[in-house]
Amino acid sequence: MLLLIALGIGSVLYANDELKLLTDSLRRVIDEKHVFVKEKEDRINRIKCMLKSPGLTLEGEYRINLRLYNEYKKFHIDSAIHYVDRNIEISRQLNRPYFTNQSSLHLSLLYSMCGRFREAEIILKSIKTSELPRDLLINYYQTYSSFWGHYSISVANNLYGCLLYTSDAADDLLCVDLCGRTYIQKKKKRCHLYTSHAANTKGLY
């Protein structure tokens, strides 16, 4: 019995120590946030400088934009969208279906992340999976999974008690823009959250 009590107390003390270490580590990360942001901005600026390289080809620009997309994806979505849009233009100029599909999947993911679900789904449905190579096919299903993940979180966090956008949204809808979110309201007082995009944002590109 005494052994069990001692083990129980030891486990509690160990758990408390682990929690304290985790809390202290989290606090340090928060306190040093400006350091991490500065490091990321410096890294992004170094990559941007590569876009000014003389003799840069379109394919070279595409690959640099791809790096900027990855840097901005969880840092500043509007800037990530900017570079993905540019890559879609480049892929069409080069007539490279692989690049077009790759960039389209990136754009769909970004739209899902910022709540633009209708646009994200339209992009996914426009991609012909039968024409995708294995790596992009895997990426396609991962992106679709992320789409539903972000969508379900938005449904759970919907503070207005409205129904979110579905692909069967009916015509004859009334749109109103509130705080960067566009709501589509049917005449029967049912709402569909159609898209979310920060208004008047200043991109970092």
N, C-alpha and C positions, 0 to 999 in steps of 0.2 A: 504493500500500500504506500509506504513512504517513498519507494522507488517511483511508483506511478505519479505521485504528487510532485516529486522532484523533476521528473521528465516533463510533466505538464507545465510547471513553472518555467523550466528551461525553454520550452517551446514558445511560451508567451513572450519571454524576454528576447528570444531570438527574432520572433516576428516583429516585436517593437523596434529592435535594432535595424532590421531590414527596412521597415517603414520609414524610420528616421533617415536612413541613408538615401532612400528613394526620394523623400521629401527634400532633403538638402541638395541632392543632385538636380532635382527639378527647379529648385529655387535658384541655383547657380546658373542653370540654362536660361531662365527668365531674366536674371540680372545681367547676363552677358548677351542678350538678344541683339543688341546694337552691334556687337562684335561679329556675330554670325551674318547679320544683314550686310555689314560692310564688306566682309569677305566674299559674299555672294555677288554683291554689286561690282566689286573689283574683278571677279572672275567673268561676269557677264560683259563688262567693258572690254576686257582683253579679247573675248570672242568677237565682239562687235568690230574691233579694230581689224579683224581678219577680213571683214566685208570690204575694206578699203584697199585690199591687196591689188596691185596692178595685174592686169591680165586674168582676173578672176573669171572662171567660166560659170555658166548657169548651173551646171551640176555641182561645182564647188560652192556656189552660193546656197544651193539647196541643202548641202550637208552642214554648212555653217548655221543656216536657219534652223535645221533640225536640232543642233546643239542648243541653240537659244530657246527653242520650244521646250526642251527638257529642263533647262534652267528656270524658265519662267512658269512652267506648268503649275507648280504649287506655291509660286511666289507672287506672280501678277498675271492673272488669267487673260486680261485684255491684251497684254503684250504678247503672250503665247499665241493668242488667236491671230494677231497681226502677222507673226512670222509663219504660221501655218497657212494663212490666206495667201501669202506671198509664195509659199512653196507649191500651193495648188496651181497658181499661175505659171510658175516655172515648169511644173510637171507637164502641163498642157503644151507649153511652148516646145518642150523637148519631146513631146509625144511618148511619154514614159508611163504606161498604165500602172506599173508597180508604184512609182512615186505618187501618182494621183490617188490610188487606193490607200496607200500608207498615210498620206496627208489628210485624206477624208476621214479616216479612222481617228486620227489625232484631233481633228476638228470636232467630230462627234463626241469624243471623250470630254473635251473642254466645254462644249455646250451642256453636256450632262452635269458637269461639275458646277456650272454656274446657273443651273436651273432652266436652261433653254431646251426643254425636253422635246418639244415638237420638232425643232430643227435637228436635234440629235437623232431622233428616230427616223426622220425623212432621209437623212444621210445614210444611216445603216440599211434602210430598206432599198436604197438606190444601188447599193453595192452587190454585184453578182458574185455570190460566194463560189460558184462553180468555176470562176476564172481566177480565183485567188491561189497563190502558191501557199505551201503549208504554213510558213511563218506568219503570213498575213491572215490566213484563215484562223490560226490560233489567236492572233491579235483581235480579229473580228469578234470572236465569241467572248474574249475577255472584255472588250469594249461594250458589248451588249450586256454582259453581266454587270459591269459598272453602271451602265445606263439604268438598269432596274434597281440597282442598289441605291443610287442617288435619288431615283424617283420615289422609292419606298420611304427613304428618310424624309423627303420633302412632304410626303403624305402625312407621316407621323408628326412632323413639326409644323403642320399647317395651322397657324393660330386663328385663322379666320373661319374655320369650319366649312371651307369650300371643298368641292371635289376637284382634284387636279385634272389637268388635260388628259384626255384619252384620244386615241387615233380616230375614234368614231365621232368626234365632236361635231355636233349638228351645225347647219348653216343658220343664218338669221340670228346672229349673236351680237350682243352689245359689248364693246371693248372699253375698258377704262384702265388708265395707267396709274398705279399707286406705288409710290416709293420704289420706282425702278422695276416693279412687277406688273405685267400686263394681265389683267383678268378679263375673261370672256364670260359674260353672264347671259344665260338663257332667259327667256321671258317668264319662265316658271320659277324664277328666283333661285336657280341652281347655278353655282359658279364653277368654272373650270380654270385652274391656274395654268395659264398658257405658256408663259415664258418669263424668265427673270434675267434682267440685265441691268447692271448699275448705270444709272443715267448720269450724263455729264462727267464721266470718269476721264481722268487724264492718263493716257498710256505712258509707259516708260520707254517706248521704242524710239 
